[in-house]
Amino acid sequence: MDVATVMVIVLASSLGSAILTGVAVYLIFVHKVSPVLDKKMEEIKAVAETLESRVSAGVREGIRNSIKELPATTMKDTTRTVVKMGSEFVEGGFASLFKDRGV
């Protein structure tokens, strides 16, 4: 056998091996892996649907609670801020008023 014949045999066997390996992997994927993945995907979709409804309900409840509690806390904070700012304004006004008169 010459070198060219050996190279053709090596290339043919490599190509045949690659084709057989590809076909084997494809068949294993189609008949074994794909059904399992499809089943898992259906399970995930089912869980996602229930999870989505629970998360939506939780978010709605949280927003309702926040809106109910918002006016009380906002009014307290706003009132404190206004009172503090007003007292500082009056205090500053009196300080400048009495300071100018020398009292």
Secondary structure, 3 states (H helix, E strand, C coil): CCHHHHHHHHHHHHHHHHHHHHHHHHHHHHHHHHHHHHHHHHHHHHHHHHHHHHHHHHHHHHHHHHHHHHHHHHHHHHHHHHHHHHHHHHHHHHHHHHHHHCC
